[in-house]
C-alpha cells in the first residue's frame, strides 16, 4: 500500500504569549503552556496520519537554559484532553516525544491542534534563564506509524514557541559554603544566598544578610561588614570564633526565613600519627589466635596532640590502613574475625571495621581512643583470625601513608593534620597451619561398579584448615562396604598438603566409606559413596560448545571474558529493565530411591547480594518457573527473605521460602563459589561449597527431607538494572545413580509391631522372606520375627515377640528392587529413640470429678518415664481429640513422674 508523504505541522491561529515561569512550578498540576502547533493530513490518499513521534528543538535565544537541566517533563494536550505518551526523552537541545499507536490520529484531510506544556525540575535552576522551543521546517523529525500517511520531509514554516523566563522568588536564606572546622580565633568565610524552598538562587534579590551565632558558648567576631549586602544572589561574610567546641551560625534577613548552618568544630587540626620502633621479625598467626585475648600485632604507632590553642583532646573516630598487596585483601578479609587496639593499659574493641579495595577502615566509638591535649600515647593494633577457612603460608602487611591517610576525629576534638610526619609501616605477618589429621576433599557421591573416579585428601587441622607445607605419603583403603577397592597405588604424595588418586574403582554395589591414613595423623573417613547402577548425568554443561536450548537461554551468552573454567562461561546478557532472568531445564527422571547430586559454579561482579540482587539454583521444582506462586521444590543459593547473604538451602511452597540449611559462608562481591548438593536414597540432603579463594570443599549443613519428584531444574537471577550482566555460571551438572532399596524409616507401632519403610518399591517375594530381616537388642540378643505383612510396595510391617524397652538394631539383606538389586542395610530404633512408643507413659488422668468423692479437685495428666535415659520434652506434643498442646521444654529423669496441669 502506498501512502502520501504530505502531512505537516504549521503555525496555529494563535500562539502562546511569552511568560514568566515560577521556579516552584515542579509538578504536572503547575505545568505551563509554552507552545501550540497544528498537524494537517492533506487528504489525498484516503488514509489518516497516525502520530508516532515529534521533535522539539531548543531555540537559539540569549541566556537559554539547557532543556534537560531545566525541564522535568512535558505534557501534550489536544484541547482540554491529555494525549498519552510512551516516552519523553529530554536532552540538552532537543525533546523527543513518542506516542503509542492510536494516541493521536489525524483523519484523512483533517487538522488537529496540539499544545505543549512544561513543568520544571525541583533544583539546579538558574534565575532568569529562558526556555524557547521551535520546530525546524528544514529538518522537522516528525514520524508516523507506517499504516497511514507520512510526514513531509520539510514543513512550510518554522514554528516557534513562547519564551518562558525562569523566575526564582526567594523565600529563605541558605548557607552555600561553611567550613566544617576552624581554629580558635582563626578567620573563616561563609557564603549565604537567597533561595526558594528548593534551594534555587534568586539572583535579583536586593537586601542584606546578618550573621549571628546560633549554638555555642563562645563569641562570634565579625571581620567583614555585618549586615552585608547581597549582590547577584550571594553574600560573603568573614568571621572568627573564640572558644574550642562545636557551634552553629544563623543568617538573617527580615523578609526571608532564617538559615541555620551545619555544626562547625572550633579546634586545632594538628594531631598526627608517628612511627614507633618495632621488632623486624615476622608475626606468625595460627588458629590459636582466634579470639581477642590472643590477638597479635600488625602495626604500632604514636598519636600526638600538640596542644596548640584549643585545649581539646584528640578523640579518634576513624583510622585507615593500606595493604601492601591489595589483590589479597579480600582473601584476608574472609579470615579476619576482629581487631583490638592496645594502649598499654587496656584493649579497645572497635565499633566496626571493613575492607574495601586496598583499604582497611576501622571505626571507634566516641571516647574510646582519646589522647589528651598536649599529650601523646602509644598504640598497637592487633588482629585475631577466624578458626576456620584460613590459608596456610598466607602473607600480609599494612602501612599508614603520610598523605591522604583518611584518619578523622569526632566533633569537639582536635583534628588530624592532613599530612603525617612520615609513612608508618606495619610488621610482616604470616599465617601457619599445623596438620594433625587427614580429611577427604573430593570424592564421588554416586558411581557404577568398576567405574573409575578420583579421590583427594588433605592434611589439615581439627578445623579443616589445610597445611599446605605438609610433606608425606597418604594411603587409601576401604573403611566400610561390601566389595573391594581397585587402585594403581594405595600411596600418593601429599603435595602442598593434598594427595590425589586417579582411576579408583569399587568392585560391587553397596554403600562405601573410604579411609586415608598416614603415621601420626588421624585417619580420614569419607562420606558415603553410593555404588549402584545406571549412573547417569542428565545435565552436564560446561558451555564450551553450542548453548543448550533451555527456556530463557536467550538472556545469556557464552563469554570468553575471564571465564570461570575452560574457554567459555555462561554470562548474563538480559534486559536490564527485566529485573529477572530464569533458565529452565526440564528433568525427565524421578528422584526417589536414587543417589542424586547437583553442582554449579557461580561468580558475581563487583556487588554484594541483597534482597534486590540475588541468585539461586532451584534444583527441584514442580514448575518450569520456580518463582510461580504454585511452584514447590528446593533451592540453593542466596535466599532473599533470610536477611543475610549466606549460602542456604530452602524449601519453596505457596510463595514462601523456608530455610532448611544455612551455611556460614557470607557471599560478597566478586566471589566465585562451587556449590554441591547431594541427596541420598534415604532422603539426607547435604550442602557443600568450595570458594575459589581457598579451594576447600566445606560442609555447609544437612537436613532430612521427603524425597521429592522432580519436573524441572532452574537457575534464577533477580537484579536491579545496574547489576544486569554481572553474573556468570559454569559447570552445571545433575547426576543420579539408581540404588537398591534401603530403609528410610522404622517405627515401633506397638509392643510387638515395627513398620519399616523403604526408599523405593520392593520385590514382594524378597520382602516376605523372614530370613532377610534380623532384629537384635543392644546386648546382641536376637528377637524373633513372627510374621511379615507387605503394605503397598514400599512398607513392611514386622510382627515380633514382645519388644524390650531398649535400643534395637534392624538389619535387612536381599530386599530387592524390580531389577533384582539389593544391599545390606540397618537402622537403629526402639523405645530410647525420641518420640517412639513407650518413651513416656500416661500414668494417670485426673479430670476434676464432680462430685469429687474425696478425689483431687484438679485437672492434670501424670506422665511416667519407664526407661533408663532422661527424656527431654522440648518439641513434644499432646493430642487431645482436636486440640494440640505443646509441652514445655523440661526434663523427666528415668523412673520418675511429671504432672501437666492447667494454669487455673
C-alpha positions in Angstrom: 0.0 0.0 0.0 1.4 3.4 -0.9 0.7 6.3 1.4 1.3 10.0 0.8 4.2 11.8 2.4 2.5 15.2 2.6 1.3 15.6 6.2 2.9 18.6 8.0 2.8 20.8 11.0 2.2 24.6 10.9 1.7 27.6 13.0 -1.7 27.7 14.7 -4.2 30.5 14.6 -2.9 31.8 18.0 0.5 31.1 19.6 1.1 31.3 23.3 2.4 34.7 24.5 5.8 34.9 26.3 5.6 34.5 30.1 7.4 34.1 33.4 7.5 30.6 34.8 7.9 30.3 38.6 10.8 28.0 39.8 8.3 26.3 42.0 6.2 25.0 39.1 7.6 21.5 39.5 4.5 19.2 39.1 2.0 18.4 36.4 -0.6 20.4 38.2 1.6 23.5 37.9 2.6 22.9 34.2 2.6 26.0 31.9 1.6 26.0 28.3 4.5 27.1 26.1 3.7 26.1 22.5 0.9 25.3 20.0 1.0 23.9 16.5 -1.4 22.3 14.0 -0.9 19.0 12.3 -2.6 18.5 8.9 -3.3 15.4 6.8 -3.6 16.7 3.2 -6.2 14.0 2.4 -5.1 12.7 -1.0 -4.6 9.0 -0.1 -7.7 8.2 1.9 -5.7 7.2 4.9 -5.3 9.0 8.3 -2.0 10.1 9.9 -1.1 8.1 13.0 1.3 10.3 15.0 4.3 8.4 16.4 7.0 10.9 17.3 7.7 14.7 17.3 10.9 16.6 18.0 11.1 20.0 19.7 14.4 21.9 19.5 15.9 24.5 21.8 15.7 27.9 20.2 18.9 30.0 20.0 17.9 32.7 22.4 20.0 34.7 24.8 20.6 33.1 28.2 18.9 29.9 27.0 18.7 27.0 29.6 19.8 23.5 28.9 16.5 21.7 28.4 17.5 18.6 30.4 18.6 20.7 33.3 15.5 22.9 33.5 12.5 20.8 32.3 11.3 17.9 34.4 8.7 16.7 31.9 6.5 17.6 29.0 2.7 17.2 28.7 0.8 17.1 25.4 -2.8 18.2 25.1 -5.5 18.3 22.4 -7.9 20.9 23.6 -8.6 20.1 27.2 -7.6 16.4 26.9 -4.1 15.0 27.6 -2.6 12.8 24.9 -0.9 9.6 26.1 2.9 9.5 25.6 5.1 6.4 25.7 8.4 8.2 26.2 9.7 11.7 26.7 13.4 12.0 26.0 14.8 15.4 27.1 18.3 16.2 26.1 20.4 19.4 26.2 18.9 20.8 22.9 16.1 18.5 21.9 12.9 16.9 23.3 11.7 13.8 21.5 8.2 12.8 22.4 6.9 9.3 21.4 3.3 8.3 21.3 1.7 4.9 21.4 -0.2 3.9 18.3 -3.7 5.4 18.2 -2.9 8.1 20.9 -3.4 10.8 18.2 -4.9 10.2 14.8 -5.4 12.9 12.2 -8.2 11.9 9.9 -7.7 12.0 6.2 -8.0 15.6 5.0 -8.3 17.0 8.6 -6.2 19.0 11.0 -5.6 18.8 14.8 -4.1 21.4 17.0 -1.8 20.3 19.8 -0.4 22.3 22.8 2.9 21.6 24.7 3.0 22.1 28.5 6.1 22.0 30.6 7.0 21.8 34.3 10.4 22.4 35.9 13.0 20.4 37.8 12.9 21.0 41.6 16.6 22.0 41.8 19.5 23.3 39.8 17.5 26.1 38.1 19.2 29.4 37.1 17.3 32.5 37.7 16.3 34.5 34.5 17.3 31.8 32.1 14.9 31.3 29.2 13.2 28.4 27.5 12.0 28.6 23.9 11.2 25.7 21.7 10.9 25.5 17.9 10.2 23.1 15.1 12.7 23.2 12.3 11.0 23.4 8.9 14.0 22.0 7.1 14.6 19.1 9.4 11.3 18.6 11.4 12.0 15.0 12.6 8.3 14.2 12.9 7.4 10.5 12.5 4.2 8.5 11.9 3.3 4.8 12.2 3.6 3.0 8.8 -0.1 2.2 8.5 -1.1 5.6 7.2 0.0 8.9 5.7 3.6 10.1 6.3 5.1 13.4 7.2 6.7 15.5 4.5 10.5 15.9 4.8 10.0 19.7 5.0 7.3 21.8 6.6 6.0 25.2 5.3 7.4 27.4 8.1 9.5 27.3 11.3 7.3 27.1 14.4 8.5 29.0 17.5 7.1 28.7 21.0 6.7 31.4 23.5 9.7 32.5 25.5 9.4 31.2 29.1 11.7 33.1 31.6 12.5 31.2 34.8 11.9 33.4 37.8 13.2 32.4 41.2 11.5 34.3 44.1 13.4 33.9 47.3 11.6 32.8 50.4 14.6 31.9 52.6 18.3 32.2 53.1 20.6 29.2 52.6 24.2 28.7 53.6 26.1 27.7 50.4 29.5 27.4 51.9 30.6 26.8 55.6 33.7 25.3 57.0 33.4 22.0 59.0 36.3 23.0 61.2 38.1 26.3 62.1 40.9 27.2 64.5 40.4 29.3 67.7 40.0 33.0 66.6 41.0 31.9 63.1 39.3 33.9 60.3 36.8 31.9 58.2 34.4 32.8 55.4 30.8 31.7 54.8 28.6 32.1 51.8 24.8 32.9 52.0 22.3 33.1 49.2 18.6 33.9 49.0 16.7 30.9 47.6 13.3 29.5 47.0 12.1 26.4 49.0 14.1 24.1 46.7 17.4 25.9 47.0 17.3 27.7 43.7 19.1 31.1 43.9 17.2 34.4 43.4 19.8 36.5 41.6 17.7 39.6 41.5 17.1 39.8 45.3 18.0 43.1 46.9 18.8 43.3 50.5 21.4 42.3 53.1 22.2 39.4 55.4 23.1 39.5 59.1 25.4 36.8 60.5 24.6 35.6 64.1 25.8 32.9 66.5 23.4 30.1 66.8 24.6 27.3 69.1 27.9 27.7 71.0 29.4 29.1 74.2 32.0 31.4 72.6 31.9 34.7 70.9 31.4 35.2 67.2 33.6 38.0 65.9 32.6 39.7 62.6 35.6 40.8 60.5 33.6 41.8 57.4 30.7 44.2 57.2 27.6 42.9 59.1 24.9 43.0 57.8 26.5 42.5 54.4 24.8 43.3 51.1 23.5 40.5 48.8 24.9 41.1 45.3 24.0 38.9 42.4 22.3 36.5 44.7 25.2 36.0 47.1 26.8 37.5 50.2 30.3 36.5 51.6 30.9 37.2 55.3 34.2 36.8 57.2 34.2 36.0 60.9 36.1 34.1 63.7 35.1 32.2 66.8 36.7 32.4 70.3 36.1 29.1 72.1 37.1 25.4 71.3 34.0 23.3 70.7 31.0 23.0 68.4 29.0 26.0 67.2 26.4 26.9 64.5 25.6 30.1 62.6 22.4 31.9 61.8 21.9 34.0 58.6 19.0 36.5 58.8 17.1 38.9 56.6 13.9 40.5 57.8 12.0 39.5 54.6 13.2 35.9 54.4 13.3 32.8 56.6 16.5 32.3 58.6 19.2 29.8 57.7 21.0 27.7 60.3 24.4 26.2 59.4 25.6 22.7 59.9 27.7 22.2 63.1 31.2 23.7 62.9 34.0 22.5 65.1 36.4 25.1 66.5 39.7 23.5 67.4 43.2 22.7 66.2 43.9 20.4 63.2 47.4 19.4 64.1 47.1 15.9 65.5 49.2 13.2 63.9 50.4 9.6 64.0 54.1 8.8 64.0 56.1 5.5 63.8 57.4 3.6 66.8 60.4 1.3 67.0 59.1 -2.2 66.4 60.5 -5.7 66.0 61.5 -6.6 62.5 60.7 -10.4 62.6 57.5 -11.8 61.0 54.4 -12.2 63.2 53.1 -15.8 63.0 49.4 -16.3 63.2 47.8 -19.7 63.9 44.3 -21.0 64.7 45.2 -20.3 68.4 45.0 -16.6 67.6 41.2 -16.8 67.1 39.9 -14.8 70.0 40.5 -11.2 71.2 42.8 -12.1 74.1 45.1 -14.0 71.7 45.2 -11.2 69.0 48.6 -10.4 67.6 50.3 -7.2 66.5 50.1 -5.9 62.9 51.2 -2.3 63.3 52.2 0.2 66.1 52.1 4.0 66.2 52.2 7.1 68.4 49.3 9.5 68.5 50.2 13.1 69.3 48.1 16.2 70.2 50.5 19.2 70.1 48.0 21.3 72.1 48.4 24.5 70.1 45.4 26.6 71.0 42.2 24.7 71.6 42.7 22.8 74.9 40.8 19.9 73.3 41.9 16.2 73.3 42.5 14.1 70.2 39.3 12.0 70.1 39.8 9.4 67.3 36.8 8.3 65.2 38.5 6.5 62.3 41.8 5.1 61.2 42.7 3.6 57.8 45.5 1.2 56.9 46.6 0.3 53.3 47.5 -3.2 52.2 50.9 -3.9 50.7 49.2 -6.4 48.3 45.7 -5.1 47.6 44.8 -8.2 45.5 45.0 -10.5 48.5 43.0 -8.2 50.9 39.6 -9.8 50.1 41.1 -13.2 51.0 42.4 -11.8 54.3 39.0 -10.2 55.0 37.4 -13.7 55.0 39.9 -14.9 57.6 39.7 -12.0 60.0 37.4 -12.2 63.0 38.3 -8.9 64.6 40.7 -6.3 65.8 41.7 -4.7 69.2 43.7 -1.6 69.9 46.1 -1.9 72.8 47.3 1.3 74.5 49.4 -0.5 77.1 46.8 -0.2 79.9 43.7 -1.6 78.2 42.5 -3.1 74.9 39.8 -1.2 72.9 37.4 -3.0 70.7 36.4 -1.1 67.5 32.9 -0.1 66.7 33.3 -1.6 63.3 35.7 -2.4 60.6 35.6 -3.0 56.8 37.8 -4.0 53.9 37.4 -2.1 50.6 39.8 -2.1 47.7 43.3 -1.8 49.3 41.9 -0.1 52.5 41.3 -1.5 56.0 39.0 1.0 57.7 38.4 0.8 61.5 35.9 3.0 63.3 35.8 3.6 67.1 33.1 4.7 69.5 33.4 8.3 70.7 35.6 8.5 73.8 37.3 5.1 73.3 40.5 6.4 71.7 41.5 9.7 73.3 44.8 11.5 73.6 44.8 14.5 76.0 45.6 18.0 74.9 49.4 18.5 74.6 49.9 14.8 75.2 50.8 11.6 73.3 50.0 7.9 73.6 51.5 4.7 72.0 49.2 2.1 70.4 49.5 -1.4 69.0 46.8 -2.5 66.6 46.2 -6.3 66.9 44.3 -8.8 64.7 42.7 -12.1 65.5 41.6 -14.7 63.0 38.6 -16.9 62.5 39.4 -20.5 63.3 38.2 -22.0 60.0 38.9 -21.4 56.3 42.3 -19.9 56.9 45.0 -20.2 54.3 48.4 -21.7 55.3 51.5 -19.6 54.3 49.4 -16.6 53.6 51.4 -13.3 54.0 50.1 -9.8 54.6 51.3 -6.4 55.7 49.8 -2.9 56.2 51.1 0.6 56.2 49.8 4.1 57.0 50.5 6.7 54.3 51.8 10.2 55.3 49.3 11.9 53.0 45.7 11.1 52.1 45.6 8.9 55.2 41.9 9.3 55.8 42.2 9.5 59.6 39.5 11.5 61.4 38.3 12.6 64.8 34.9 13.4 66.4 33.4 16.9 66.8 34.6 18.9 69.8 38.1 17.4 69.3 41.4 18.3 67.8 41.6 17.1 64.2 44.3 15.3 62.4 46.7 17.2 60.2 46.3 16.4 56.5 49.9 15.2 56.5 51.7 12.9 59.0 55.4 13.3 59.5 56.2 10.0 57.7 54.7 6.8 56.4 54.2 4.2 59.1 55.0 0.5 58.2 53.4 -2.4 59.9 55.0 -5.7 60.7 55.1 -8.5 58.1 52.6 -11.2 59.0 52.2 -14.9 58.1 49.6 -17.5 58.8 50.6 -21.1 59.6 48.6 -24.2 59.9 49.8 -27.4 61.6 48.1 -30.6 60.4 47.0 -33.2 62.8 44.7 -35.3 60.6 43.7 -36.2 57.1 40.4 -35.1 55.5 38.7 -36.1 52.3 38.5 -33.1 49.9 37.0 -34.7 46.8 35.1 -37.9 46.2 32.2 -39.2 44.2 28.7 -39.4 45.6 27.3 -42.0 43.2 29.1 -44.4 40.8 28.7 -47.7 39.0 30.7 -50.7 39.9 34.1 -50.6 38.2 33.6 -47.1 37.1 36.8 -45.1 37.6 36.8 -41.9 39.7 39.2 -39.6 41.5 39.7 -39.1 45.2 41.6 -36.4 47.1 42.6 -35.9 50.7 44.3 -33.0 52.5 46.4 -32.8 55.6 44.6 -30.3 57.9 44.0 -29.3 61.5 40.9 -30.0 63.6 39.0 -27.2 61.9 39.7 -28.3 58.4 42.4 -25.7 57.6 44.9 -27.3 55.1 48.6 -27.5 56.0 50.0 -26.6 52.5 53.6 -27.2 53.6 53.0 -30.7 54.9 55.1 -33.3 53.0 54.4 -37.1 53.4 52.6 -40.0 51.7 49.0 -40.9 52.4 47.4 -44.3 51.9 43.9 -45.1 50.6 41.7 -48.1 51.6 38.1 -49.2 52.3 36.7 -48.3 55.7 33.3 -50.0 55.1 31.5 -51.6 52.2 30.8 -55.0 50.7 33.3 -55.0 47.8 36.9 -54.3 47.1 38.9 -51.2 46.1 40.9 -51.1 42.9 43.7 -48.5 42.7 47.1 -48.5 41.0 48.9 -47.4 44.1 47.5 -47.0 47.6 50.3 -44.5 48.4 50.3 -41.0 47.0 52.4 -38.0 48.0 50.9 -35.1 49.9 52.0 -32.2 47.6 51.0 -28.8 49.1 49.1 -30.7 51.7 47.0 -32.7 49.2 47.1 -36.2 47.8 45.1 -37.4 44.8 44.3 -40.9 43.5 43.0 -41.3 39.9 41.3 -44.2 38.3 39.9 -45.6 41.6 37.2 -48.3 41.3 34.8 -50.2 43.5 34.0 -53.7 42.5 30.4 -54.2 43.6 27.2 -52.4 44.6 26.8 -51.1 48.1 27.3 -48.1 50.4 31.0 -47.5 50.9 33.2 -45.3 53.0 36.9 -44.9 52.2 39.7 -44.2 54.6 43.1 -42.5 54.2 45.9 -42.7 56.7 49.4 -41.6 57.4 51.6 -42.1 60.5 50.6 -39.9 63.4 47.8 -38.0 61.5 44.3 -39.0 62.4 42.7 -41.2 59.7 40.2 -39.6 57.3 36.8 -41.3 56.7 34.9 -40.3 53.6 31.3 -39.5 53.2 29.1 -42.3 51.9 29.7 -43.4 48.3 26.7 -45.0 46.7 27.9 -47.6 44.2 24.8 -48.5 42.4 23.8 -48.9 38.7 22.7 -46.6 35.9 24.9 -43.7 37.0 23.9 -41.0 34.5 24.3 -37.2 34.2 21.0 -35.7 33.0 22.7 -32.3 32.8 26.4 -31.9 32.3 27.0 -28.5 30.8 30.3 -26.6 30.6 29.1 -24.1 28.0 32.1 -24.7 25.7 30.1 -25.7 22.6 26.7 -24.7 21.3 24.5 -23.4 24.0 21.6 -25.7 25.1 18.0 -24.8 24.0 16.8 -24.1 27.5 13.9 -21.7 28.1 15.4 -18.3 29.0 18.8 -19.0 27.3 18.3 -16.0 25.1 19.2 -13.8 28.1 22.6 -15.4 28.4 25.7 -15.6 26.3 28.8 -17.8 26.1 31.5 -15.4 27.3 35.3 -15.6 26.9 35.7 -12.6 29.3 37.5 -14.0 32.4 35.7 -17.4 32.2 35.3 -19.5 35.4 36.6 -22.6 33.7 37.7 -23.6 30.2 37.4 -21.1 27.4 33.8 -20.0 28.0 31.4 -19.4 30.8 27.7 -18.5 30.7 27.3 -14.8 31.3 24.1 -12.9 31.9 23.1 -10.6 29.0 19.4 -10.0 29.7 17.4 -6.7 29.5 18.5 -4.5 32.5 14.9 -3.5 32.9 13.5 -7.0 33.0 14.7 -7.4 36.7 14.8 -11.2 36.5 16.2 -14.0 34.3 15.1 -17.6 34.6 16.9 -20.5 33.0 14.5 -23.5 33.0 15.7 -27.1 32.4 13.2 -30.0 32.1 14.2 -33.1 34.1 12.9 -36.4 32.9 13.7 -38.6 35.9 12.3 -39.4 39.3 14.5 -38.9 42.4 13.1 -41.4 45.0 15.4 -44.4 45.5 18.4 -42.7 43.9 21.6 -41.0 44.9 21.4 -37.6 43.4 24.0 -34.8 43.0 23.8 -31.2 41.7 26.8 -28.9 41.1 27.1 -25.4 39.9 29.8 -22.7 40.0 28.7 -19.1 40.3 30.5 -15.8 40.2 29.0 -12.4 40.7 30.5 -9.0 39.8 31.5 -6.1 42.0 28.3 -6.2 44.0 27.1 -7.7 47.2 24.0 -9.8 47.1 20.9 -8.3 48.6 17.1 -8.6 48.7 17.0 -7.0 45.3 20.1 -8.7 43.7 20.3 -12.4 44.3 20.6 -15.8 42.6 19.9 -19.4 43.2 19.6 -22.8 41.7 16.1 -24.4 42.1 17.5 -27.9 41.9 14.0 -29.4 42.3 10.9 -27.6 41.0 7.4 -28.7 40.2 7.0 -25.7 37.8 9.1 -24.5 34.9 9.5 -21.2 36.7 10.2 -21.7 40.4 9.0 -18.1 41.2 5.5 -19.1 40.3 3.2 -18.9 43.3 2.1 -22.5 42.8 5.7 -23.9 42.4 7.1 -26.3 45.0 10.6 -27.6 45.5 14.0 -26.9 46.9 16.6 -24.3 46.0 20.2 -23.4 47.0 21.9 -20.0 46.8 21.0 -16.6 48.3 17.6 -16.6 49.9 16.3 -13.0 49.6 14.0 -13.5 52.6 16.6 -14.7 55.0 18.0 -11.3 55.9 21.6 -12.2 55.1 23.9 -13.2 52.2 24.8 -16.7 53.5 24.6 -19.7 51.1 21.4 -21.5 52.1 19.1 -24.3 51.1 15.4 -23.7 51.4 12.1 -25.2 50.5 9.7 -23.1 48.5 5.9 -23.7 48.5 3.0 -21.4 48.1 5.3 -18.4 47.6 7.1 -18.9 50.9 10.8 -19.7 51.3 11.8 -21.7 54.4 15.4 -22.3 55.1 16.3 -25.9 56.0 20.1 -25.4 55.8 22.1 -22.2 56.3 25.8 -22.2 56.0 28.3 -19.8 57.5 29.6 -18.6 54.1 28.7 -14.9 53.6 28.7 -14.2 49.8 30.4 -10.9 49.0 31.3 -9.0 45.8 33.4 -10.8 43.2 33.0 -14.2 44.9 33.3 -17.4 42.9 32.0 -20.5 44.6 31.2 -24.0 43.5 28.0 -25.3 45.2 27.3 -29.0 45.6 24.1 -30.6 46.8 23.8 -34.3 47.5 20.6 -36.3 48.2 20.9 -39.8 49.5 18.3 -42.6 48.8 17.3 -42.2 52.5 16.5 -38.6 52.0 19.5 -37.0 53.6 20.2 -33.7 51.8 23.7 -32.2 52.3 25.2 -28.8 51.2 28.8 -28.3 50.3 30.6 -25.2 49.0 34.0 -24.6 47.5 35.2 -21.0 47.4 37.8 -20.2 44.7 39.7 -18.2 47.4 40.5 -21.3 49.4 39.8 -24.2 47.0 38.5 -26.2 50.0 35.3 -28.1 49.8 33.4 -27.2 53.0 30.4 -28.8 54.6 27.5 -26.4 54.9 24.9 -28.5 56.7 22.4 -31.2 56.2 18.7 -31.9 56.6 16.4 -34.9 56.2 13.6 -34.4 53.6 10.9 -36.4 52.0 12.5 -37.2 48.6 10.5 -35.1 46.1 9.6 -35.8 42.5 11.4 -33.5 40.0 9.9 -31.9 37.0 12.3 -29.1 36.4 15.6 -27.5 37.4 16.0 -23.8 37.1 18.5 -21.0 37.7 17.1 -17.7 38.8 18.9 -14.3 38.7 17.0 -11.3 40.1 18.7 -8.0 39.7 18.4 -4.2 39.5 19.4 -2.5 36.3 22.9 -1.7 37.4 23.6 -5.4 38.2 22.4 -6.8 34.9 25.2 -8.6 33.0 27.3 -9.1 36.1 26.7 -12.8 36.8 28.5 -15.9 35.4 27.8 -19.6 35.9 29.7 -22.7 34.7 30.0 -26.4 35.2 26.3 -27.1 35.8 25.5 -30.7 36.2 22.9 -33.0 37.7 23.6 -36.8 38.0 21.7 -39.7 39.5 22.7 -43.2 40.4 20.0 -45.9 40.8 20.4 -47.7 44.1 19.0 -50.8 45.7 16.2 -50.4 48.4 17.4 -49.0 51.7 15.5 -48.3 54.9 14.3 -44.7 55.2 12.4 -45.2 58.5 11.5 -47.8 61.1 8.9 -47.1 63.8 7.6 -49.1 66.7 3.9 -49.2 66.3 3.1 -51.2 69.5 4.9 -53.7 71.8 5.2 -56.3 69.0 5.0 -54.4 65.7 7.5 -52.5 63.7 6.7 -50.7 60.5 9.6 -50.4 58.0 9.6 -48.0 55.0 12.0 -48.5 52.1 13.4 -45.9 49.7 11.7 -47.4 46.6 9.3 -50.1 45.5 10.5 -53.6 46.7 10.1 -57.1 45.4 7.2 -58.7 47.3 8.9 -62.1 47.1 12.1 -60.9 48.8 10.2 -58.7 51.3 8.1 -61.7 52.5 11.2 -63.8 53.4 11.7 -63.6 57.1 15.4 -64.7 56.7 16.1 -61.3 55.1 15.5 -59.5 58.5 17.5 -59.6 61.7 16.4 -57.7 64.8 18.8 -57.5 67.8 19.0 -55.8 71.2 21.8 -53.6 72.4 23.3 -56.7 74.1 23.2 -58.6 70.7 20.2 -60.8 71.6 18.0 -61.9 68.7 14.4 -61.0 68.7 12.2 -63.5 66.9 10.3 -62.3 63.8 6.9 -64.0 63.8 5.3 -62.6 60.7 5.5 -60.1 57.8 2.9 -58.0 56.1 3.5 -56.0 52.9 1.7 -52.7 52.9 1.8 -51.3 49.4 5.1 -51.6 47.6 7.5 -49.9 50.0 6.3 -50.6 53.5 6.7 -53.9 55.5 5.0 -54.4 58.9 7.0 -56.8 61.1 5.4 -58.7 63.9 7.7 -59.9 66.7 7.8 -61.2 70.2 7.3 -58.6 72.9 9.8 -55.8 72.4 12.1 -54.8 75.3 12.4 -51.2 76.4 15.8 -50.6 74.9 17.6 -49.7 71.7 17.2 -52.2 68.8 19.1 -52.8 65.6 17.2 -53.9 62.5 19.3 -55.3 59.6 17.9 -56.2 56.2 19.5 -58.1 53.3 18.5 -59.4 49.9 15.5 -57.0 49.8 15.4 -56.5 46.0 14.0 -53.8 43.7 12.3 -54.5 40.4 15.7 -55.0 38.8 16.9 -57.5 41.3 19.4 -55.2 43.1 19.8 -55.4 46.9 22.2 -54.2 49.6 22.7 -54.8 53.3 21.3 -52.0 55.4 20.4 -51.4 59.0 18.7 -48.8 61.3 18.6 -48.2 65.0 15.2 -47.9 66.6 13.4 -48.7 69.9 12.0 -47.1 73.0 15.0 -45.0 73.7 14.7 -43.1 70.4 12.9 -39.8 70.8 9.2 -39.9 70.3 8.9 -43.7 69.8 6.1 -45.7 71.6 6.8 -46.3 75.3 9.3 -43.5 75.8 6.7 -41.8 78.1 3.6 -43.5 79.6 0.4 -41.6 80.5 0.1 -43.0 84.0 -3.0 -41.1 85.3 -5.6 -38.7 84.0 -7.4 -36.6 86.6 -10.5 -34.8 85.2 -11.7 -32.8 88.3 -14.6 -35.1 89.0 -17.9 -33.7 90.3 -18.7 -34.7 92.9 -15.1 -35.3 94.0 -15.8 -38.2 96.3 -12.6 -37.5 98.0 -10.5 -37.2 94.8 -8.4 -34.2 93.9 -10.5 -31.3 92.6 -7.9 -30.6 89.8 -7.3 -31.5 86.1 -3.9 -32.9 85.3 -2.1 -35.6 83.4 0.6 -37.7 85.0 3.5 -38.9 82.8 6.0 -41.6 83.7 9.4 -42.2 82.2 10.0 -46.1 82.4 13.3 -46.0 80.6 16.9 -45.6 81.7 17.5 -42.3 79.8 16.3 -38.8 80.6 13.5 -37.6 78.4 13.8 -34.0 77.0 10.3 -32.8 76.4 11.1 -29.8 74.2 9.1 -30.1 71.0 6.8 -32.9 72.3 3.1 -32.5 71.7 -0.1 -33.9 73.4 -3.0 -34.6 71.2 -6.4 -34.3 73.0 -9.1 -35.0 70.5 -8.9 -32.0 68.2 -6.6 -30.0 70.5 -2.8 -30.0 70.3 -0.8 -28.9 73.3 3.0 -28.3 73.1 4.8 -29.5 76.2 7.2 -27.1 77.9 11.0 -27.5 77.5 11.9 -29.6 80.5 13.4 -33.0 81.5 11.9 -36.1 83.0 14.6 -38.3 84.6 14.4 -42.1 84.4 11.8 -43.8 86.6 10.2 -40.5 87.6 6.9 -38.8 87.2 5.8 -35.4 85.9 2.4 -33.7 86.2 1.0 -31.5 83.4 -1.8 -29.2 84.5 -3.6 -26.0 83.5 -3.0 -22.5 84.8 -6.2 -22.4 86.8 
